[in-house]
């Protein structure tokens, strides 16, 4: 298992229509490091965003897809997505406030 610091776990937030609708239920979606575990993701969210308390974390692995451009064949990048559920008394995450 890789030695990942909490500030390396969360790569960027996912901005989509579905993820914006889930924010009403205090669910936030992030792209995370592919080797990160659920407990590391929980720790990273609680340390990076003050006043947040994570209730649960769901993760999904997105496997690479084969893409063809002419005769050249390649693969897209592998990634991991995490949906973080905050508790009811937790503060909202500020980076999503203006969206």
Beta strands, then each sheet from edge to edge (+ up, - down):
strand 1: 10-13
strand 2: 27-32
strand 3: 54-62
strand 4: 66-69
strand 5: 72-75
strand 6: 79-86
sheet 1: 1+ 2- 6+ 3-
sheet 2: 4+ 5-
end
